[in-house]
């Protein structure tokens, strides 16, 4: 029987020289339920890695993908 090996990815956030982490500031600025959903989506990204596709991720160009979080009628990217 063939065993499927899955690799878990680690999401690392950019940190400025002054210690600020822009993505954390962005998530903190969101309505709490949307922020929680974005964090859940980041966990899915860690599980699926570069295999994550629509509706959660979409290729923009040249191997650059956006993470898409739909909450009600809003889509946060």
Biopython code that builds the backbone (N, CA, C, O; Angstrom):
import numpy as np
from Bio.PDB.StructureBuilder import StructureBuilder

atoms = [
    (1, "UNK", "N", (0.842, -1.183, 0.000)),
    (1, "UNK", "CA", (0.000, 0.000, 0.000)),
    (1, "UNK", "C", (0.889, 1.248, 0.000)),
    (1, "UNK", "O", (1.862, 1.325, 0.750)),
    (2, "UNK", "N", (0.550, 2.211, -0.837)),
    (2, "UNK", "CA", (1.320, 3.451, -0.902)),
    (2, "UNK", "C", (0.901, 4.380, 0.217)),
    (2, "UNK", "O", (-0.285, 4.537, 0.504)),
    (3, "UNK", "N", (1.880, 4.986, 0.840)),
    (3, "UNK", "CA", (1.612, 5.933, 1.914)),
    (3, "UNK", "C", (1.723, 7.342, 1.358)),
    (3, "UNK", "O", (2.693, 7.677, 0.679)),
    (4, "UNK", "N", (0.728, 8.162, 1.650)),
    (4, "UNK", "CA", (0.745, 9.550, 1.210)),
    (4, "UNK", "C", (1.383, 10.386, 2.311)),
    (4, "UNK", "O", (0.930, 10.375, 3.455)),
    (5, "UNK", "N", (2.423, 11.098, 1.960)),
    (5, "UNK", "CA", (3.105, 11.955, 2.921)),
    (5, "UNK", "C", (2.680, 13.388, 2.646)),
    (5, "UNK", "O", (2.822, 13.890, 1.531)),
    (6, "UNK", "N", (2.163, 14.030, 3.665)),
    (6, "UNK", "CA", (1.776, 15.428, 3.512)),
    (6, "UNK", "C", (2.763, 16.295, 4.272)),
    (6, "UNK", "O", (3.180, 15.967, 5.382)),
    (7, "UNK", "N", (3.122, 17.395, 3.658)),
    (7, "UNK", "CA", (4.068, 18.312, 4.272)),
    (7, "UNK", "C", (3.311, 19.520, 4.788)),
    (7, "UNK", "O", (2.525, 20.120, 4.055)),
    (8, "UNK", "N", (3.534, 19.878, 6.020)),
    (8, "UNK", "CA", (2.888, 21.051, 6.596)),
    (8, "UNK", "C", (3.789, 22.258, 6.340)),
    (8, "UNK", "O", (5.005, 22.190, 6.525)),
    (9, "UNK", "N", (3.185, 23.344, 5.920)),
    (9, "UNK", "CA", (3.906, 24.578, 5.650)),
    (9, "UNK", "C", (3.856, 25.469, 6.889)),
    (9, "UNK", "O", (2.969, 25.324, 7.730)),
    (10, "UNK", "N", (4.793, 26.374, 6.994)),
    (10, "UNK", "CA", (4.806, 27.360, 8.073)),
    (10, "UNK", "C", (4.644, 28.734, 7.450)),
    (10, "UNK", "O", (5.399, 29.107, 6.552)),
    (11, "UNK", "N", (3.663, 29.486, 7.923)),
    (11, "UNK", "CA", (3.445, 30.848, 7.448)),
    (11, "UNK", "C", (4.267, 31.776, 8.336)),
    (11, "UNK", "O", (4.122, 31.769, 9.558)),
    (12, "UNK", "N", (5.117, 32.562, 7.720)),
    (12, "UNK", "CA", (5.920, 33.538, 8.448)),
    (12, "UNK", "C", (5.527, 34.926, 7.969)),
    (12, "UNK", "O", (5.412, 35.166, 6.767)),
    (13, "UNK", "N", (5.323, 35.840, 8.912)),
    (13, "UNK", "CA", (4.924, 37.199, 8.582)),
    (13, "UNK", "C", (6.149, 38.109, 8.529)),
    (13, "UNK", "O", (7.077, 37.979, 9.327)),
    (14, "UNK", "N", (6.127, 39.024, 7.577)),
    (14, "UNK", "CA", (7.179, 40.031, 7.445)),
    (14, "UNK", "C", (7.187, 40.918, 8.684)),
    (14, "UNK", "O", (6.135, 41.354, 9.154)),
    (15, "UNK", "N", (8.378, 41.181, 9.207)),
    (15, "UNK", "CA", (8.536, 42.076, 10.357)),
    (15, "UNK", "C", (9.460, 43.223, 9.964)),
    (15, "UNK", "O", (10.567, 43.004, 9.473)),
    (16, "UNK", "N", (8.990, 44.449, 10.187)),
    (16, "UNK", "CA", (9.805, 45.623, 9.882)),
    (16, "UNK", "C", (10.941, 45.746, 10.895)),
    (16, "UNK", "O", (10.933, 45.092, 11.938)),
    (17, "UNK", "N", (11.915, 46.593, 10.573)),
    (17, "UNK", "CA", (13.052, 46.799, 11.473)),
    (17, "UNK", "C", (12.612, 47.275, 12.850)),
    (17, "UNK", "O", (13.266, 46.975, 13.849)),
    (18, "UNK", "N", (11.497, 48.023, 12.913)),
    (18, "UNK", "CA", (11.016, 48.542, 14.197)),
    (18, "UNK", "C", (10.180, 47.514, 14.967)),
    (18, "UNK", "O", (9.632, 47.824, 16.024)),
    (19, "UNK", "N", (10.083, 46.292, 14.434)),
    (19, "UNK", "CA", (9.344, 45.230, 15.111)),
    (19, "UNK", "C", (7.880, 45.135, 14.708)),
    (19, "UNK", "O", (7.189, 44.196, 15.103)),
    (20, "UNK", "N", (7.402, 46.093, 13.930)),
    (20, "UNK", "CA", (6.003, 46.079, 13.487)),
    (20, "UNK", "C", (5.785, 44.940, 12.495)),
    (20, "UNK", "O", (6.621, 44.681, 11.630)),
    (21, "UNK", "N", (4.640, 44.263, 12.638)),
    (21, "UNK", "CA", (4.266, 43.185, 11.724)),
    (21, "UNK", "C", (2.975, 43.622, 11.026)),
    (21, "UNK", "O", (1.886, 43.474, 11.579)),
    (22, "UNK", "N", (3.104, 44.164, 9.798)),
    (22, "UNK", "CA", (1.946, 44.752, 9.117)),
    (22, "UNK", "C", (0.735, 43.828, 9.001)),
    (22, "UNK", "O", (-0.394, 44.289, 9.163)),
    (23, "UNK", "N", (0.932, 42.549, 8.727)),
    (23, "UNK", "CA", (-0.226, 41.669, 8.557)),
    (23, "UNK", "C", (-0.989, 41.508, 9.875)),
    (23, "UNK", "O", (-2.214, 41.387, 9.863)),
    (24, "UNK", "N", (-0.288, 41.504, 11.004)),
    (24, "UNK", "CA", (-0.968, 41.420, 12.298)),
    (24, "UNK", "C", (-1.769, 42.692, 12.530)),
    (24, "UNK", "O", (-2.899, 42.633, 13.015)),
    (25, "UNK", "N", (-1.196, 43.841, 12.189)),
    (25, "UNK", "CA", (-1.937, 45.101, 12.313)),
    (25, "UNK", "C", (-3.191, 45.069, 11.445)),
    (25, "UNK", "O", (-4.254, 45.530, 11.863)),
    (26, "UNK", "N", (-3.062, 44.522, 10.233)),
    (26, "UNK", "CA", (-4.209, 44.424, 9.335)),
    (26, "UNK", "C", (-5.287, 43.521, 9.925)),
    (26, "UNK", "O", (-6.460, 43.894, 9.952)),
    (27, "UNK", "N", (-4.901, 42.345, 10.396)),
    (27, "UNK", "CA", (-5.878, 41.409, 10.970)),
    (27, "UNK", "C", (-6.541, 42.026, 12.193)),
    (27, "UNK", "O", (-7.750, 41.889, 12.383)),
    (28, "UNK", "N", (-5.752, 42.707, 13.024)),
    (28, "UNK", "CA", (-6.308, 43.360, 14.219)),
    (28, "UNK", "C", (-7.284, 44.474, 13.866)),
    (28, "UNK", "O", (-8.158, 44.804, 14.668)),
    (29, "UNK", "N", (-7.148, 45.059, 12.675)),
    (29, "UNK", "CA", (-8.037, 46.154, 12.267)),
    (29, "UNK", "C", (-9.388, 45.651, 11.752)),
    (29, "UNK", "O", (-10.324, 46.432, 11.585)),
    (30, "UNK", "N", (-9.482, 44.349, 11.503)),
    (30, "UNK", "CA", (-10.717, 43.777, 10.967)),
    (30, "UNK", "C", (-11.756, 43.580, 12.060)),
    (30, "UNK", "O", (-11.426, 43.515, 13.244)),
    (31, "UNK", "N", (-13.000, 43.488, 11.651)),
    (31, "UNK", "CA", (-14.081, 43.128, 12.570)),
    (31, "UNK", "C", (-13.709, 41.775, 13.175)),
    (31, "UNK", "O", (-13.213, 40.909, 12.455)),
    (32, "UNK", "N", (-13.934, 41.563, 14.482)),
    (32, "UNK", "CA", (-13.437, 40.348, 15.154)),
    (32, "UNK", "C", (-13.779, 39.021, 14.468)),
    (32, "UNK", "O", (-12.919, 38.145, 14.382)),
    (33, "UNK", "N", (-14.995, 38.852, 13.985)),
    (33, "UNK", "CA", (-15.356, 37.580, 13.339)),
    (33, "UNK", "C", (-14.591, 37.385, 12.036)),
    (33, "UNK", "O", (-14.189, 36.268, 11.711)),
    (34, "UNK", "N", (-14.390, 38.465, 11.294)),
    (34, "UNK", "CA", (-13.620, 38.377, 10.055)),
    (34, "UNK", "C", (-12.154, 38.085, 10.370)),
    (34, "UNK", "O", (-11.523, 37.278, 9.687)),
    (35, "UNK", "N", (-11.611, 38.733, 11.394)),
    (35, "UNK", "CA", (-10.234, 38.469, 11.798)),
    (35, "UNK", "C", (-10.035, 37.011, 12.175)),
    (35, "UNK", "O", (-9.025, 36.403, 11.819)),
    (36, "UNK", "N", (-11.005, 36.448, 12.901)),
    (36, "UNK", "CA", (-10.931, 35.035, 13.291)),
    (36, "UNK", "C", (-10.974, 34.137, 12.059)),
    (36, "UNK", "O", (-10.278, 33.123, 11.996)),
    (37, "UNK", "N", (-11.790, 34.513, 11.084)),
    (37, "UNK", "CA", (-11.881, 33.705, 9.862)),
    (37, "UNK", "C", (-10.572, 33.772, 9.075)),
    (37, "UNK", "O", (-10.136, 32.770, 8.509)),
    (38, "UNK", "N", (-9.951, 34.941, 9.037)),
    (38, "UNK", "CA", (-8.660, 35.079, 8.350)),
    (38, "UNK", "C", (-7.615, 34.186, 9.024)),
    (38, "UNK", "O", (-6.841, 33.515, 8.342)),
    (39, "UNK", "N", (-7.591, 34.175, 10.358)),
    (39, "UNK", "CA", (-6.635, 33.323, 11.075)),
    (39, "UNK", "C", (-6.895, 31.849, 10.788)),
    (39, "UNK", "O", (-5.953, 31.067, 10.654)),
    (40, "UNK", "N", (-8.172, 31.465, 10.692)),
    (40, "UNK", "CA", (-8.508, 30.078, 10.343)),
    (40, "UNK", "C", (-8.031, 29.742, 8.936)),
    (40, "UNK", "O", (-7.554, 28.636, 8.681)),
    (41, "UNK", "N", (-8.161, 30.690, 8.039)),
    (41, "UNK", "CA", (-7.714, 30.483, 6.663)),
    (41, "UNK", "C", (-6.191, 30.337, 6.599)),
    (41, "UNK", "O", (-5.673, 29.566, 5.792)),
    (42, "UNK", "N", (-5.488, 31.069, 7.438)),
    (42, "UNK", "CA", (-4.030, 30.933, 7.486)),
    (42, "UNK", "C", (-3.658, 29.525, 7.948)),
    (42, "UNK", "O", (-2.680, 28.955, 7.465)),
    (43, "UNK", "N", (-4.426, 28.965, 8.871)),
    (43, "UNK", "CA", (-4.191, 27.580, 9.304)),
    (43, "UNK", "C", (-4.417, 26.601, 8.148)),
    (43, "UNK", "O", (-3.662, 25.642, 7.984)),
    (44, "UNK", "N", (-5.461, 26.848, 7.347)),
    (44, "UNK", "CA", (-5.716, 26.004, 6.172)),
    (44, "UNK", "C", (-4.546, 26.124, 5.195)),
    (44, "UNK", "O", (-4.120, 25.130, 4.605)),
    (45, "UNK", "N", (-4.034, 27.332, 5.027)),
    (45, "UNK", "CA", (-2.879, 27.545, 4.151)),
    (45, "UNK", "C", (-1.679, 26.738, 4.641)),
    (45, "UNK", "O", (-0.951, 26.163, 3.831)),
    (46, "UNK", "N", (-1.466, 26.690, 5.947)),
    (46, "UNK", "CA", (-0.354, 25.906, 6.486)),
    (46, "UNK", "C", (-0.534, 24.415, 6.195)),
    (46, "UNK", "O", (0.439, 23.700, 5.959)),
    (47, "UNK", "N", (-1.778, 23.957, 6.213)),
    (47, "UNK", "CA", (-2.056, 22.542, 5.934)),
    (47, "UNK", "C", (-1.925, 22.215, 4.447)),
    (47, "UNK", "O", (-1.325, 21.203, 4.083)),
    (48, "UNK", "N", (-2.482, 23.063, 3.594)),
    (48, "UNK", "CA", (-2.532, 22.781, 2.150)),
    (48, "UNK", "C", (-1.341, 23.334, 1.381)),
    (48, "UNK", "O", (-0.997, 22.826, 0.314)),
    (49, "UNK", "N", (-0.717, 24.363, 1.916)),
    (49, "UNK", "CA", (0.451, 24.961, 1.269)),
    (49, "UNK", "C", (0.163, 25.430, -0.136)),
    (49, "UNK", "O", (-0.865, 26.055, -0.400)),
    (50, "UNK", "N", (1.079, 25.122, -1.037)),
    (50, "UNK", "CA", (0.940, 25.598, -2.415)),
    (50, "UNK", "C", (-0.126, 24.852, -3.213)),
    (50, "UNK", "O", (-0.285, 25.103, -4.407)),
    (51, "UNK", "N", (-0.851, 23.947, -2.579)),
    (51, "UNK", "CA", (-1.961, 23.254, -3.240)),
    (51, "UNK", "C", (-3.299, 23.957, -2.990)),
    (51, "UNK", "O", (-4.318, 23.560, -3.556)),
    (52, "UNK", "N", (-3.307, 24.983, -2.159)),
    (52, "UNK", "CA", (-4.537, 25.714, -1.852)),
    (52, "UNK", "C", (-4.977, 26.508, -3.080)),
    (52, "UNK", "O", (-4.181, 27.240, -3.667)),
    (53, "UNK", "N", (-6.220, 26.364, -3.459)),
    (53, "UNK", "CA", (-6.761, 27.037, -4.643)),
    (53, "UNK", "C", (-8.095, 27.702, -4.309)),
    (53, "UNK", "O", (-8.504, 27.764, -3.149)),
    (54, "UNK", "N", (-8.769, 28.202, -5.360)),
    (54, "UNK", "CA", (-10.073, 28.847, -5.189)),
    (54, "UNK", "C", (-11.016, 27.943, -4.409)),
    (54, "UNK", "O", (-11.018, 26.731, -4.624)),
    (55, "UNK", "N", (-11.793, 28.487, -3.535)),
    (55, "UNK", "CA", (-12.067, 29.908, -3.331)),
    (55, "UNK", "C", (-11.118, 30.589, -2.344)),
    (55, "UNK", "O", (-11.292, 31.771, -2.049)),
    (56, "UNK", "N", (-10.113, 29.864, -1.824)),
    (56, "UNK", "CA", (-9.244, 30.427, -0.789)),
    (56, "UNK", "C", (-8.012, 31.140, -1.332)),
    (56, "UNK", "O", (-7.483, 32.043, -0.683)),
    (57, "UNK", "N", (-7.558, 30.750, -2.493)),
    (57, "UNK", "CA", (-6.332, 31.292, -3.063)),
    (57, "UNK", "C", (-6.486, 31.385, -4.574)),
    (57, "UNK", "O", (-7.112, 30.535, -5.207)),
    (58, "UNK", "N", (-5.899, 32.442, -5.139)),
    (58, "UNK", "CA", (-5.971, 32.606, -6.588)),
    (58, "UNK", "C", (-4.633, 33.128, -7.101)),
    (58, "UNK", "O", (-4.014, 33.995, -6.484)),
    (59, "UNK", "N", (-4.203, 32.595, -8.224)),
    (59, "UNK", "CA", (-2.955, 33.035, -8.843)),
    (59, "UNK", "C", (-3.166, 34.405, -9.481)),
    (59, "UNK", "O", (-4.096, 34.600, -10.263)),
    (60, "UNK", "N", (-2.300, 35.344, -9.141)),
    (60, "UNK", "CA", (-2.371, 36.671, -9.747)),
    (60, "UNK", "C", (-1.517, 36.708, -11.011)),
    (60, "UNK", "O", (-2.002, 37.061, -12.086)),
    (61, "UNK", "N", (-0.245, 36.343, -10.875)),
    (61, "UNK", "CA", (0.668, 36.269, -12.018)),
    (61, "UNK", "C", (2.015, 35.734, -11.558)),
    (61, "UNK", "O", (2.389, 35.887, -10.396)),
    (62, "UNK", "N", (2.724, 35.120, -12.455)),
    (62, "UNK", "CA", (4.109, 34.689, -12.232)),
    (62, "UNK", "C", (4.339, 34.013, -10.881)),
    (62, "UNK", "O", (5.319, 34.316, -10.201)),
    (63, "UNK", "N", (3.453, 33.105, -10.485)),
    (63, "UNK", "CA", (3.631, 32.375, -9.236)),
    (63, "UNK", "C", (3.276, 33.152, -7.986)),
    (63, "UNK", "O", (3.553, 32.694, -6.878)),
    (64, "UNK", "N", (2.664, 34.327, -8.141)),
    (64, "UNK", "CA", (2.225, 35.122, -6.991)),
    (64, "UNK", "C", (0.748, 34.846, -6.770)),
    (64, "UNK", "O", (-0.069, 35.004, -7.678)),
    (65, "UNK", "N", (0.415, 34.431, -5.552)),
    (65, "UNK", "CA", (-0.956, 34.096, -5.200)),
    (65, "UNK", "C", (-1.478, 35.055, -4.146)),
    (65, "UNK", "O", (-0.713, 35.606, -3.354)),
    (66, "UNK", "N", (-2.787, 35.246, -4.146)),
    (66, "UNK", "CA", (-3.416, 36.008, -3.074)),
    (66, "UNK", "C", (-4.235, 35.049, -2.225)),
    (66, "UNK", "O", (-4.773, 34.062, -2.726)),
    (67, "UNK", "N", (-4.321, 35.347, -0.945)),
    (67, "UNK", "CA", (-5.155, 34.602, -0.019)),
    (67, "UNK", "C", (-6.474, 35.348, 0.066)),
    (67, "UNK", "O", (-6.493, 36.553, 0.316)),
    (68, "UNK", "N", (-7.578, 34.640, -0.141)),
    (68, "UNK", "CA", (-8.895, 35.272, -0.228)),
    (68, "UNK", "C", (-9.793, 34.750, 0.889)),
    (68, "UNK", "O", (-9.977, 33.542, 1.039)),
    (69, "UNK", "N", (-10.343, 35.664, 1.662)),
    (69, "UNK", "CA", (-11.229, 35.285, 2.756)),
    (69, "UNK", "C", (-12.584, 35.945, 2.539)),
    (69, "UNK", "O", (-12.708, 37.167, 2.604)),
    (70, "UNK", "N", (-13.595, 35.123, 2.280)),
    (70, "UNK", "CA", (-14.941, 35.646, 2.064)),
    (70, "UNK", "C", (-15.708, 35.599, 3.378)),
    (70, "UNK", "O", (-15.735, 34.579, 4.067)),
    (71, "UNK", "N", (-16.331, 36.730, 3.707)),
    (71, "UNK", "CA", (-17.116, 36.845, 4.931)),
    (71, "UNK", "C", (-18.354, 37.662, 4.586)),
    (71, "UNK", "O", (-18.267, 38.874, 4.390)),
    (72, "UNK", "N", (-19.496, 37.005, 4.513)),
    (72, "UNK", "CA", (-20.701, 37.691, 4.057)),
    (72, "UNK", "C", (-20.514, 38.093, 2.610)),
    (72, "UNK", "O", (-20.171, 37.263, 1.769)),
    (73, "UNK", "N", (-20.736, 39.362, 2.318)),
    (73, "UNK", "CA", (-20.566, 39.839, 0.945)),
    (73, "UNK", "C", (-19.177, 40.436, 0.717)),
    (73, "UNK", "O", (-18.881, 40.904, -0.383)),
    (74, "UNK", "N", (-18.327, 40.425, 1.739)),
    (74, "UNK", "CA", (-16.984, 40.991, 1.628)),
    (74, "UNK", "C", (-15.953, 39.906, 1.318)),
    (74, "UNK", "O", (-16.066, 38.774, 1.787)),
    (75, "UNK", "N", (-14.952, 40.272, 0.525)),
    (75, "UNK", "CA", (-13.798, 39.404, 0.307)),
    (75, "UNK", "C", (-12.566, 40.195, 0.728)),
    (75, "UNK", "O", (-12.293, 41.272, 0.199)),
    (76, "UNK", "N", (-11.832, 39.647, 1.683)),
    (76, "UNK", "CA", (-10.599, 40.273, 2.155)),
    (76, "UNK", "C", (-9.438, 39.557, 1.500)),
    (76, "UNK", "O", (-9.394, 38.328, 1.468)),
    (77, "UNK", "N", (-8.496, 40.328, 0.974)),
    (77, "UNK", "CA", (-7.330, 39.742, 0.300)),
    (77, "UNK", "C", (-6.062, 40.225, 0.969)),
    (77, "UNK", "O", (-4.965, 39.851, 0.556)),
]
sb = StructureBuilder()
sb.init_structure("model")
sb.init_model(0)
sb.init_chain("A")
sb.init_seg("    ")
for serial, (resi, resn, name, xyz) in enumerate(atoms, 1):
    if name == "N":
        sb.init_residue(resn, " ", resi, " ")
    sb.init_atom(name, np.array(xyz, "f"), 0.0, 1.0, " ", f" {name:<3s}", serial, name[0])
structure = sb.get_structure()
